[in-house]
Amino acid sequence: MSLRGPTVTFVSSSLEGQDCSDITSMPAGMMIPPRPVHPFSMPLQRINIFSTSGLTLAPPSEVESRCNASQTLESEVMKPREDEFESKSSKSSDNLDGGSAGEDHESERRPSRKRYHRHSIYQIQEMERFFKKCQHPDESQRQSLSSDLNLEPKQVKFWFQNKRTQMKAQYERHDNQSLRSENDKLKSDNLALRDAIRNASCLNCGGPADMSVMRLDEQRLRMENAKLRDEIDRISAIAAKHIGRPFTPLLPIPPSSGVDATFRPLANPLEREIVSGPSLVDIASCPFGLTESERTAVVELAIASMEELIQVAQAVEPLWVLDAVTNREVIDKQQYLQQFPRGIGPTPLGLKSETTREAGTVILSPIAVVENLMDVNRWREMFSYIISRAITVEVISMGLNGTYDGAMQLMYAEFQMPTPLIPARESFFLRYSKRVYNSWVVVDVSVDSLRGNPPPALLRCRKRPSGCIIQEMPNGYSNVVWVEHVEVENKSYGLFQNLVNSGLAFGAQRWFATLKRQSERTASLLATTIPSREIGVIPTIEGRRSILKLAERMTNNFCDGVGASTAHTWITLSGTGADDVRVVIRKSIDDPGKPAGVVLSAATSIVLPVSPSRVFDFLRDERFRTEWDILSNTGVVEEMVHVAKGQNHGNSVSLLRVNGINANQSNMLILQECNTDESCSLVIYAPVDTSAMSSVLNGGDPEGVALLPSGFAIFPEVSQYHTSRVPCNAPTGLCSRGSLLTVAFQILVDHAPTSRLSLGSVATVNNLISSTVLRIKNAFVCNDT
């Protein structure tokens, strides 16, 4: 505004940085509107427009000079910001071609951007192939891949991490799509149900239905259903008391909706038997179908179990202690829980723990031992005396480079003893093999809690980390440490109670003894020459192998026919207690190794007051055979062929000939196999056809020879314990006062598989087995007197 006197000009801080020529060209005294200024462009020192520096009583030239100074100040403040902007712009254009010399100079001063490596097609294919076998390679596997593919180990590691993330994302997308489609389906069903309820009509009058009445009817039905279920449970419990064993209803009870539909933890073994549910064989027969998260959990469980097995196998006190009652080596439970708090969870109610350990040398290479354990068919064949059934449920990993290093698989197996008095044990477990330095580790662990509350069948036998550590020796053989840590139902086994509690029935001693004996048998089978100490008329080495294979099939047939597998139902015929005769009926159809028809198996167990070794020598010696064998008591028994199967002279195969005293009596051939170790001894025999046996001795195929074996299983009667070295046919810590003898016969009662069993056939078999038991008892009583 114009005043009398000099011109007064108000200069706002918003004028700083503008072109001052515009100010000088404007009429004096005109107010300049303020310009909006960005906050990051303000000077570092705040300027107060009401300060005296904003009021200038000076000519326009001084104002112009002040404006220049303000512009200079703002340019100095904005210069770092512009440099920063140029720096960011230059970084974003590193990959563009061209540029001025100044930009090249700036790029030289900045660090160059890291260039990423793109894998070749061959490298990706090889890593993809390995990823299908093992998604979590360890350090040694990554090192091997990096050297083969000319990559850094970190590149291999990052590729597998990215691949797992990619696969997880794909699975999640697939699951989301499935859940979304299922959700849409449920929505449509819900809408349809709502429409049906909205339009529901009464069946009597045709009018609209009363929903409250329908709900009352539903509640009444639920209450009646619960009462019927309780009645079935009560009747089943009464039946179990009368028949002496748990009773399972013939028809399964479908679970109701809600909480009752899920598996509940059972407090007592009787309820576990009564409640219906899938059997362990049914569970193992269905595809398991592990999800990605379950596979990760299984891999973590396998690695943790392997580490635990190594520590348990090498540990001493205080983990392994002597039991005050049995005076044998067992795991201290409290120390175990403190040292291994994770594992597979607490022990369920009604189960007891069995822990055993055994070590020794077998004449097999470590690779051969691992192959026999990881191949389910070879495992079943190697331990045929223990395993009645075995199935590979799902293969999780095949191993590395064609070996079993890192192999992992879910398995089902049923374990038995050659007597119907000891129930078989079923187990569903994970098996994992891994090479650790110069040793191999094969570990088993149960996976019953993998999917929430398990069915009752999975809780009858649980495996905590068990298995063996196999170390190669300088001579090529293997030093094996075997550990068995299982939790089983606390049952009563009658005569065999002490034997089962000692660990000789299903413990590490029996597994290792069987492995050692079978390794010697394999070496004998692969021998290229016939030992000079063997007697007989075997002309060739092929004939020797054929008779060994035939005898092995005969023994497997006997163990399968005498064991208490869940596939058989034994029935008690007579007796009160230990001398009960149990029978089972089988039908043989289209089996070239067995005669066709109805087969009746009968077995009983007795106690003898003599050592197991003495009973074994008596039954296997052909000179004493006429004292107990009714079929041979009218002739002279001669051993025609004797084939040794190992260092122990008791492990052998013999071909016996029964020569009749009179000319009217025909000669009979009997194939006999004997096996013995500290846990069990077997004497098994079967009559054979003369022409078929002649073909076998000349190297013919033994698979077509029909056999129906009978025999004896001899166990130590574990009754007391010792710590000093005393004459006793039992492992250290156990003493046998006598023997437990199981006598078993298999007889073809009818050639027609469809025929019914007559009472006369049962009576004949009962008389045969009773007479044989009486003869054996009399023989030992006479010898003792």
For each residue, the residues with C-beta under 8 A, 3 or more apart:
1: 8 29
2: 7 28 29
3: 7 8
4:
5:
6: 57
7: 2 3 28 29 60
8: 1 3 29 55 57
9: 28 29 56 60 63
10: 31 54 55
11: 15 54 56 63 66 67
12: 15 32 34 49 54
13: 16 47 49 54
14: 34 35 37
15: 11 12 18 23 32 35 67 70
16: 13 43 47 67 70 71 73 74
17: 70 71 74 75
18: 15 22 23 35 67 71
19: 22
20: 23 24 63 64 67 68 71
21: 24 25
22: 18 19 25 26
23: 15 18 20 26 32 60 63 64 67
24: 20 21 60 63 64
25: 21 22
26: 22 23 30 32
27: 30
28: 2 7 9 60
29: 1 2 7 8 9
30: 26 27
31: 10
32: 12 15 23 26
33:
34: 12 14
35: 14 15 18
36:
37: 14 41 42
38: 41 42
39: 42
40: 81
41: 37 38 74 77 78 81
42: 37 38 39 46
43: 16 46 47 73 74 77
44: 77
45:
46: 42 43
47: 13 16 43 51 53 54
48: 51 54
49: 12 13 54
50: 54
51: 47 48 54
52: 55
53: 47
54: 10 11 12 13 47 48 49 50 51
55: 8 10 52
56: 9 11 62 63 66
57: 6 8
58: 61 62 63
59: 62 63
60: 7 9 23 24 28 63 64
61: 58 64 65
62: 56 58 59 65 66
63: 9 11 20 23 24 56 58 59 60 66 67
64: 20 23 24 60 61 67 68
65: 61 62 68 69
66: 11 56 62 63 69 70
67: 11 15 16 18 20 23 63 64 70 71
68: 20 64 65 71 72
69: 65 66 72 73
70: 15 16 17 66 67 73 74
71: 16 17 18 20 67 68 74 75
72: 68 69 75 76
73: 16 43 69 70 76 77
74: 16 17 41 43 70 71 77 78
75: 17 71 72 78 79
76: 72 73 79
77: 41 43 44 73 74 80 81
78: 41 74 75 81 82
79: 75 76 82 83
80: 77 83 84
81: 40 41 77 78 84 85
82: 78 79 85 86
83: 79 80 86 87
84: 80 81 87 88
85: 81 82 88 89
86: 82 83 89 90
87: 83 84 90 91 106 110
88: 84 85 91 92
89: 85 86 92 93
90: 86 87 93 94 103 106 107 110
91: 87 88 94 110
92: 88 89
93: 89 90 96 99
94: 90 91 107 112 113
95:
96: 93 99
97:
98:
99: 93 96 103 104 107
100: 103 104
101: 104 105
102: 105 106
103: 90 99 100 106 107
104: 99 100 101 107 108
105: 101 102 108 109
106: 87 90 102 103 109 110
107: 90 94 99 103 104 110
108: 104 105
109: 105 106
110: 87 90 91 106 107
111:
112: 94
113: 94
114:
115:
116:
117: 155
118:
119: 123 124 127 151 155 159
120: 123 124
121: 124 125
122: 125 126 149
123: 119 120 126 127 149 150 151
124: 119 120 121 127 128
125: 121 122 128 129
126: 122 123 129 130 145 148 149
127: 119 123 124 130 131 145 149 156 159 160 163
128: 124 125 131 132 163
129: 125 126 132 133
130: 126 127 133 134 137 141 145
131: 127 128 134 135 160 163
132: 128 129
133: 129 130 397 398 399 400
134: 130 131 137 141 397 400 406
135: 131 160 163 164 167 295
136: 160 164 299
137: 130 134 141 142 145 156 160
138: 141 142
139: 142 143 153
140: 143 144
141: 130 134 137 138 144 145 400 406
142: 137 138 139 145 146 153 156 157 160
143: 139 140 146 147 153
144: 140 141 147 148
145: 126 127 130 137 141 142 148 149 151 156
146: 142 143 149 150 151 152 153 155 156
147: 143 144 150
148: 126 144 145
149: 122 123 126 127 145 146 156
150: 123 146 147
151: 119 123 145 146 155 156
152: 146 155 156
153: 139 142 143 146 156 157
154: 157 158
155: 117 119 146 151 152 158 159
156: 127 137 142 145 146 149 151 152 153 159 160
157: 142 153 154 160 161
158: 154 155 161 162
159: 119 127 155 156 162 163
160: 127 131 135 136 137 142 156 157 163 164
161: 157 158 164 165
162: 158 159 165 166
163: 127 128 131 135 159 160 166 167
164: 135 136 160 161 167 168
165: 161 162 168 169
166: 162 163 169 170
167: 135 163 164 170 171 292
168: 164 165 171 172 292
169: 165 166 172 173
170: 166 167 173 174
171: 167 168 174 175 291 292
172: 168 169 175 176
173: 169 170 176 177
174: 170 171 177 178
175: 171 172 178 179
176: 172 173 179 180
177: 173 174 180 181
178: 174 175 181 182
179: 175 176 182 183
180: 176 177 183 184
181: 177 178 184 185
182: 178 179 185 186
183: 179 180 186 187
184: 180 181 187 188
185: 181 182 188 189
186: 182 183 189 190
187: 183 184 190 191
188: 184 185 191 192
189: 185 186 192 193
190: 186 187 193 194
191: 187 188 194 195
192: 188 189 195 196
193: 189 190 196 197
194: 190 191 197 198
195: 191 192 198 199
196: 192 193 199 200
197: 193 194 200 211
198: 194 195
199: 195 196
200: 196 197 208 209 211 214
201: 206 207 208 209
202: 205 206 207 208 209 210
203:
204:
205: 202
206: 201 202
207: 201 202
208: 200 201 202
209: 200 201 202 213 214
210: 202 213 214
211: 197 200 214 215
212: 215 216
213: 209 210 216 217
214: 200 209 210 211 217 218
215: 211 212 218 219
216: 212 213 219 220
217: 213 214 220 221
218: 214 215 221 222
219: 215 216 222 223
220: 216 217 223 224
221: 217 218 224 225
222: 218 219 225 226 256
223: 219 220 226 227
224: 220 221 227 228
225: 221 222 228 229 256
226: 222 223 229 230
227: 223 224 230 231
228: 224 225 231 232
229: 225 226 232 233 253
230: 226 227 233 234
231: 227 228 234 235
232: 228 229 235 236 249 253
233: 229 230 236 237 274
234: 230 231 237 238
235: 231 232 238 239
236: 232 233 239 240 247 248 249 274
237: 233 234 240 241 247 270 274
238: 234 235 241 242
239: 235 236 242 243 247
240: 236 237 243 244 245 246 247 270 273 274
241: 237 238 244
242: 238 239
243: 239 240 247
244: 240 241
245: 240
246: 240 269 270 273 274
247: 236 237 239 240 243 273 274
248: 236 273 274 276
249: 232 236 252 253 274 276
250:
251:
252: 249 276 277
253: 229 232 249 276
254:
255: 260 261 262
256: 222 225 260 261
257: 260 261
258: 261
259: 262
260: 255 256 257
261: 255 256 257 258
262: 255 259 452 453
263: 277 452 453 454 455 456
264: 453
265: 348 349 453
266: 269 271 272 275 349 350 456 459
267: 271 349 350
268: 271 272 349 350
269: 246 266 272 273 350 489 490 491
270: 237 240 246 273 274
271: 266 267 268 274 275
272: 266 268 269 275 350 456 459 460
273: 240 246 247 248 269 270 456
274: 233 236 237 240 246 247 248 249 270 271
275: 266 271 272 456
276: 248 249 252 253
277: 252 263 455 456 457
278: 282 283 455 457
279: 282 283 457 566
280: 283 284 412 426 427 428 457 458 460
281: 284 285 389 412 426 566
282: 278 279 285 286
283: 278 279 280 286 412 428 455 457 458
284: 280 281 391 393 412 428
285: 281 282 391
286: 282 283
287: 394
288: 393 394 410
289: 394
290: 294 295 298 394 396 410
291: 171 294 295
292: 167 168 171 295 296
293: 296 297
294: 290 291 297 298 450 451
295: 135 290 291 292 298 299 396
296: 292 293 299 300
297: 293 294 300 301 450
298: 290 294 295 301 302 396 408 410 430 447 450
299: 136 295 296 302 303 396 408
300: 296 297 303 304
301: 297 298 304 305 344 430 445 447
302: 298 299 305 306 408 430 432 443 445
303: 299 300 306 307 432
304: 300 301 307 308 342 343
305: 301 302 308 309 430 432 443 445 465
306: 302 303 309 310 432 434 436 441 443 465
307: 303 304 310 311
308: 304 305 311 312 340 343 465
309: 305 306 312 313 441 443 465 466 467 469 483
310: 306 307 313 314 436 441 469
311: 307 308 314 315 339 340
312: 308 309 315 319 331 465 483 485
313: 309 310 357 469 481 483
314: 310 311 481
315: 311 312 319 320
316: 319 320
317: 320 321
318: 321 332 335
319: 312 315 316 331 332 335 336 339
320: 315 316 317 329 330 331 332 357
321: 317 318 329 330 331 332
322: 327 328 329 330 733
323: 326 327 328 329 330
324: 327
325:
326: 323 330 501 502 721 733 734
327: 322 323 324 721 722 723 733
328: 322 323 502 503 721 733 734
329: 320 321 322 323 356 357 733
330: 320 321 322 323 326 355 356
331: 312 319 320 321 335 336 353 355 485
332: 318 319 320 321 335 336
333: 336 337 353
334: 337 338
335: 318 319 331 332 338 339
336: 319 331 332 333 339 340
337: 333 334 340 341
338: 334 335 341
339: 311 319 335 336
340: 308 311 336 337 343
341: 337 338
342: 304
343: 304 308 340 464 465
344: 301 445 446 448 449 462 464
345: 449
346:
347: 351 353 462 487
348: 265 351 459 462 487
349: 265 266 267 268
350: 266 267 268 269 272 489 490
351: 347 348 459 462 487 488 489 490
352: 487 488 489 490
353: 331 333 347 485 486 487
354: 484 485 486 487 488 501 503 506 507
355: 330 331 483 484 485 503
356: 329 330 483 484 503 507 508 509
357: 313 320 329 481 482 483 484 508
358: 481 482 507 508 509 511 512 513
359: 479 480 481 482 512
360: 479 480 512 516
361: 473 477 478 479 480
362: 369 477 478 480 515 516 519
363: 477 519 520 523
364: 368 369 372 477 478 519 522
365: 368 369 472 476 477 478
366: 369 370 439 440 470 471 472 478
367: 370 371 403 440
368: 364 365 371 372
369: 362 364 365 366 372 373 440 468 470 478 480 515
370: 366 367 373 374 404 433 440 442 470
371: 367 368 374 375 378 404
372: 364 368 369 375 378 379 382
373: 369 370 379 431 433 442 468
374: 370 371 379 404 407 409 431 433 442
375: 371 372 378 379
376: 379 380 390 391 392 411
377: 380 381
378: 371 372 375 381 382
379: 372 373 374 375 376 382 383 387 390
380: 376 377 383 384 387 389 390
381: 377 378 384
382: 372 378 379 514 515 518
383: 379 380 386 387 511 514 515 518
384: 380 381 387 552 555 556 559
385: 418 514 555 559 675 680 682
386: 383 415 416 506 510 511 514
387: 379 380 383 384 390 413 414 415 416
388: 414 415 416 424 559 560 563 565 567
389: 281 380 412 413 414 565 567
390: 376 379 380 387 411 412 413 414
391: 284 285 376 411 412 413
392: 376 395 409 410 411
393: 284 288 409 410 411 412 428
394: 287 288 289 290 409 410
395: 392 398 408 409
396: 290 295 298 299 408 409 410
397: 133 134 406 407 408 409
398: 133 395 407
399: 133 402 403 404 405 406 407 433
400: 133 134 141 403 405 406
401: 405
402: 399
403: 367 399 400 407 435
404: 370 371 374 399 407 433
405: 399 400 401 433 434 435
406: 134 141 397 399 400 433 434
407: 374 397 398 399 403 404 432 433
408: 298 299 302 395 396 397 430 431 432 433
409: 374 392 393 394 395 396 397 430 431
410: 288 290 298 392 393 394 396 428 429 430 431 447
411: 376 390 391 392 393 428 429 430 431 444
412: 280 281 283 284 389 390 391 393 426 427 428
413: 387 389 390 391 426 427 429
414: 387 388 389 390 424 425 426 427 565 566
415: 386 387 388 424 425 426 427 506
416: 386 387 388 422 424 425 559 563 564 565
417: 422 496 505 506 563 564 680 713
418: 385 558 559 562 563 680 682 713 742 744
419: 422 496 562 563 564 603 605 713 715 742
420: 562 563 564 570 582 584 603
421: 493 494 495 496 564 582 605 742
422: 416 417 419 493 496 500 505 564
423: 491 564
424: 388 414 415 416 563 564 565 566
425: 414 415 416 460 461 486 488 506
426: 280 281 412 413 414 415 457 460 461 566
427: 280 412 413 414 415 446 461 462 463 486
428: 280 283 284 393 410 411 412 446 447 448 458
429: 410 411 413 444 445 446 447 463
430: 298 301 302 305 408 409 410 411 444 445 446 447
431: 373 374 408 409 410 411 442 443 444 467
432: 302 303 305 306 407 408 442 443 445
433: 370 373 374 399 404 405 406 407 408 440 441 442 443
434: 306 405 406 440 441
435: 403 405 439 440 441
436: 306 310 439 440 441
437:
438: 471 472
439: 366 435 436 469 470 471 472
440: 366 367 369 370 433 434 435 436 469 470 471
441: 306 309 310 433 434 435 436 467 468 469 470
442: 370 373 374 431 432 433 467 468 470
443: 302 305 306 309 431 432 433 465 466 467
444: 411 429 430 431 463 465 466 467
445: 301 302 305 344 429 430 432 463 464 465 466
446: 344 427 428 429 430 458 462 463 464
447: 298 301 410 428 429 430 450
448: 344 428 454 458 459 462
449: 344 345 452 454
450: 294 297 298 447 454
451: 294 454
452: 262 263 449
453: 262 263 264 265
454: 263 448 449 450 451 458 459
455: 263 277 278 283 458 459
456: 263 266 272 273 275 277 459 460
457: 277 278 279 280 283 426 460
458: 280 283 428 446 448 454 455 462
459: 266 272 348 351 448 454 455 456 462
460: 272 280 425 426 456 457 488 489
461: 425 426 427 486 487 488 489
462: 344 347 348 351 427 446 448 458 459 486 487 488
463: 427 429 444 445 446 466 485 486
464: 343 344 445 446 485 486 487
465: 305 306 308 309 312 343 443 444 445 483 485
466: 309 443 444 445 463 483 484 485 486
467: 309 431 441 442 443 444 482 483
468: 369 373 441 442 480 481 482 483
469: 309 310 313 439 440 441 480 481
470: 366 369 370 439 440 441 442 478 479 480
471: 366 438 439 440 478 479 480
472: 365 366 438 439 476 477 478 479
473: 361 476 477 478 479
474:
475:
476: 365 472 473
477: 361 362 363 364 365 472 473
478: 361 362 364 365 366 369 470 471 472 473
479: 359 360 361 470 471 472 473
480: 359 360 361 362 369 468 469 470 471 512 515
481: 313 314 357 358 359 468 469
482: 357 358 359 467 468 508 511 512 515
483: 309 312 313 355 356 357 465 466 467 468 508
484: 354 355 356 357 466 503 506 507 508 511
485: 312 331 353 354 355 463 464 465 466
486: 353 354 425 427 461 462 463 464 466 506
487: 347 348 351 352 353 354 461 462 464
488: 351 352 354 425 460 461 462 491
489: 269 350 351 352 460 461
490: 269 350 351 352
491: 269 423 488
492: 497
493: 421 422 496 497 499 500
494: 421 497 578
495: 421 578 605 607 717 740
496: 417 419 421 422 493 499 500 505 605 715 740
497: 492 493 494 500 501
498: 501 502 717 718 719
499: 493 496 502 504 505 715 716 717 718 740
500: 422 493 496 497 504 505 506
501: 326 354 497 498 718
502: 326 328 498 499 505 507 718 734
503: 328 354 355 356 484 506 507 508 509
504: 499 500 507 509 510 678 679 680 715 716 718 730 731 734
505: 417 422 496 499 500 502 510 679
506: 354 386 415 417 425 484 486 500 503 510
507: 354 356 358 484 502 503 504 510 511
508: 356 357 358 482 483 484 503 511 512
509: 356 358 503 504 512 513 678 679 731
510: 386 504 505 506 507 513 514 677 679 680
511: 358 383 386 482 484 507 508 514 515
512: 358 359 360 480 482 508 509 515 516
513: 358 509 510 516 517 677 678 679
514: 382 383 385 386 510 511 517 518 677
515: 362 369 382 383 480 482 511 512 518 519
516: 360 362 512 513 519 520 677
517: 513 514 520 521 645 646 648 651 675 677
518: 382 383 514 515 521 522
519: 362 363 364 515 516 522 523
520: 363 516 517 523 524 645 646 647 651
521: 517 518 524 525 548 552 645 646 651
522: 364 518 519 525 526
523: 363 519 520 526 527 646
524: 520 521 527 548 643 644 645 646
525: 521 522 545 548 549
526: 522 523
527: 523 524 530 531 541 544
528: 541
529: 541
530: 527 534 538 541 544
531: 527 534 644
532:
533: 644
534: 530 531 538 642 643 644
535: 639 641 642
536: 640 641 642 643 655
537: 640 641 697
538: 530 534 543 544 547 641 643 697
539: 543 697 698
540: 543 544 698 699
541: 527 528 529 530 544 545
542: 545 546 698 699
543: 538 539 540 546 547 696 697 698 699
544: 527 530 538 540 541 547 548 643
545: 525 541 542 548 549 699
546: 542 543 549 550 696 697 699 700 701 702
547: 538 543 544 550 551 641 643 653 655 671 696 697 702
548: 521 524 525 544 545 551 552 643 645 653
549: 525 545 546 552 553 702
550: 546 547 553 554 671 696 702 705 707
551: 547 548 554 555 653 671 673
552: 384 521 548 549 555 556 673
553: 549 550 556 557 593 702 703 707
554: 550 551 557 558 671 673 684 686 707 709
555: 384 385 551 552 558 559 673 675 682 684 709
556: 384 552 553 559 560
557: 553 554 560 561 593 594 707 708 709
558: 418 554 555 561 562 682 684 709 710 711 744 746
559: 384 385 388 416 418 555 556 562 563
560: 388 556 557 563 565
561: 557 558 586 599 601 709 744 746
562: 418 419 420 558 559 601 603 713 742 744
563: 388 416 417 418 419 420 424 559 560 568
564: 416 417 419 420 421 422 423 424 568 570
565: 388 389 414 416 424 560 568
566: 279 281 414 424 426
567: 388 389
568: 563 564 565 584 586
569: 584
570: 420 564 582 583 584 603
571: 582 583 584
572: 575 580 581 582
573: 580 581 582 583 602 762 766
574: 580 581 766
575: 572 578 579 580 581 604
576: 579 580
577: 580
578: 494 495 575 605 606 607
579: 575 576 604 606 773
580: 572 573 574 575 576 577 604
581: 572 573 574 575 602 603 604 766 769 770
582: 420 421 570 571 572 573 602 603 604
583: 570 571 573 600 601 602 603 762 765 766
584: 420 568 569 570 571 600 601
585: 598 599 600 601 757
586: 561 568 598 599 601
587: 597 598 599 753
588: 591 594 595 596 597 598 599 753
589: 596 753
590: 596
591: 588 594 596
592: 703 704 706
593: 553 557 703 704 705 706 707
594: 557 588 591 599 706 707 708
595: 588 599 706 708 748 751
596: 588 589 590 591 751 753
597: 587 588 748 749 750 751 752 753 755
598: 585 586 587 588 748 749 750 752 753 755 757
599: 561 585 586 587 588 594 595 708 746 747 748 749
600: 583 584 585 746 747 749 757 761 762 765
601: 561 562 583 584 585 586 744 745 746
602: 573 581 582 583 744 745 747 765 766 768 769
603: 419 420 562 570 581 582 583 742 743 744 745 769
604: 575 579 580 581 582 742 743 769 773
605: 419 421 495 496 578 740 741 742 743
606: 578 579 740 741 743 773 776 777
607: 495 578 717 738 739 740 741
608: 615 738 739 740 741 776 777 780
609: 737 738 780 784
610: 614 615 738 739 780 784
611: 614 615 716 729 736 738 739
612: 615 616 681 714 715 716 729 736 739
613: 616 617 676 681 729
614: 610 611 617 618 739
615: 608 610 611 612 618 619 681 714 739 741 780
616: 612 613 619 620 650 674 676 681 683 714
617: 613 614 620 621 650
618: 614 615 621 624 779 780
619: 615 616 624 628 683 712 714 776
620: 616 617 650 672 674 683
621: 617 618 624 625
622: 625 637 638 639 654 656
623: 637
624: 618 619 621 627 628 779
625: 621 622 628 629 632 637 656
626: 629 632 633 635 636 637
627: 624 633 775 779
628: 619 624 625 772 775 776 779
629: 625 626 632 633 772
630: 633 768 771 772 775
631: 658 668 687
632: 625 626 629 635 637 658 668 670
633: 626 627 629 630
634: 660 661 665
635: 626 632 658 659 660 661 665 668
636: 626 658 659 661
637: 622 623 625 626 632 656 657 658 659
638: 622 656 657 658 659
639: 535 622 642 654 655 656
640: 536 537 655 656 657 669
641: 535 536 537 538 547 653 654 655 697
642: 534 535 536 639 652 653 654
643: 524 534 536 538 544 547 548 652 653 654
644: 524 531 533 534 649 651 652
645: 517 520 521 524 548 651 652 653 675
646: 517 520 521 523 524 651
647: 520
648: 517 651 676
649: 644 652
650: 616 617 620 674 675 676 681
651: 517 520 521 644 645 646 648 674 675 676
652: 642 643 644 645 649 673 674
653: 547 548 551 641 642 643 645 671 672 673 674
654: 622 639 641 642 643 671 672 673 674
655: 536 547 639 640 641 669 670 671 672 693 697
656: 622 625 637 638 639 640 669 670 671 672 685
657: 637 638 640 667 668 669 670
658: 631 632 635 636 637 638 667 668 669 670
659: 635 636 637 638 667
660: 634 635 663 664 665 666 667
661: 634 635 636 665
662: 665
663: 660
664: 660
665: 634 635 660 661 662
666: 660
667: 657 658 659 660 690
668: 631 632 635 657 658 687
669: 640 655 656 657 658 687 688 689 690 693
670: 632 655 656 657 658 685 686 687 688
671: 547 550 551 554 653 654 655 656 685 686 687 688 693 707
672: 620 653 654 655 656 683 684 685
673: 551 552 554 555 652 653 654 682 684 685
674: 616 620 650 651 652 653 654 681 682 683 684
675: 385 517 555 645 650 651 681 682
676: 613 616 648 650 651 680 681 682
677: 510 513 514 516 517 680 681
678: 504 509 513 716 729 730 731
679: 504 505 509 510 513 715 716
680: 385 417 418 504 510 676 677 713 714 715
681: 612 613 615 616 650 674 675 676 677 713 714 715
682: 385 418 555 558 673 674 675 676 711 712 713 714
683: 616 619 620 672 674 711 712 714
684: 554 555 558 672 673 674 709 710 711 712
685: 656 670 671 672 673 709 710 711
686: 554 670 671 707 708 709 710
687: 631 668 669 670 671
688: 669 670 671 692 693 705 707
689: 669 692 693 705 706
690: 667 669 693 694
691: 694 695
692: 688 689 695 696 704 705 706
693: 655 669 671 688 689 690 696 697 705
694: 690 691 697 698
695: 691 692 698 700
696: 543 546 547 550 692 693 699 700 702 705
697: 537 538 539 543 546 547 641 655 693 694
698: 539 540 542 543 694 695
699: 540 542 543 545 546 696
700: 546 695 696
701: 546 704
702: 546 547 549 550 553 696 705
703: 553 592 593
704: 592 593 692 701
705: 550 593 688 689 692 693 696 702
706: 592 593 594 595 689 692
707: 550 553 554 557 593 594 671 686 688
708: 557 594 595 599 686 746 747 748
709: 554 555 557 558 561 684 685 686 746
710: 558 684 685 686 744 745 746
711: 558 682 683 684 685 744
712: 619 682 683 684 741 742 743 744
713: 417 418 419 562 680 681 682 741 742 744
714: 612 615 616 619 680 681 682 683 739 740 741 742
715: 419 496 499 504 612 679 680 681 739 740 741 742
716: 499 504 611 612 678 679 729 730 734 736 739 740
717: 495 498 499 607 736 737 738 739 740
718: 498 499 501 502 504 730 734 735 736
719: 498 735 736 737 738
720: 735 737
721: 326 327 328 733 734 735
722: 327 726 728 733 734 735
723: 327 733
724:
725:
726: 722 735
727:
728: 722 734 735 736
729: 611 612 613 678 716 736
730: 504 678 716 718 734 735 736
731: 504 509 678 734
732:
733: 322 326 327 328 329 721 722 723
734: 326 328 502 504 716 718 721 722 728 730 731
735: 718 719 720 721 722 726 728 730
736: 611 612 716 717 718 719 728 729 730 739
737: 609 717 719 720
738: 607 608 609 610 611 717 719
739: 607 608 610 611 612 614 615 714 715 716 717 736
740: 495 496 499 605 606 607 608 714 715 716 717
741: 605 606 607 608 615 712 713 714 715 776
742: 418 419 421 562 603 604 605 712 713 714 715
743: 603 604 605 606 712 769 772 773 776
744: 418 558 561 562 601 602 603 710 711 712 713
745: 601 602 603 710 765 768 769 772
746: 558 561 599 600 601 708 709 710
747: 599 600 602 708 761 764 765 768
748: 595 597 598 599 708 751
749: 597 598 599 600 757 758 761 765
750: 597 598 755 757 761
751: 595 596 597 748
752: 597 598 755
753: 587 588 589 596 597 598
754:
755: 597 598 750 752
756:
757: 585 598 600 749 750 761 762
758: 749 761 762
759: 762 763
760: 763 764
761: 600 747 749 750 757 758 764 765
762: 573 583 600 757 758 759 765 766
763: 759 760 766 767
764: 747 760 761 767 768
765: 583 600 602 745 747 749 761 762 768 769
766: 573 574 581 583 602 762 763 769 770
767: 763 764 770 771
768: 602 630 745 747 764 765 771 772
769: 581 602 603 604 743 745 765 766 772 773
770: 581 766 767 773 774
771: 630 767 768 774 775
772: 628 629 630 743 745 768 769 775 776
773: 579 604 606 743 769 770 776 777
774: 770 771 777 778
775: 627 628 630 771 772 778 779
776: 606 608 619 628 741 743 772 773 779 780
777: 606 608 773 774 780 781
778: 774 775 781 782
779: 618 624 627 628 775 776 782 783
780: 608 609 610 615 618 776 777 783 784
781: 777 778 784 785
782: 778 779 785
783: 779 780
784: 609 610 780 781
785: 781 782
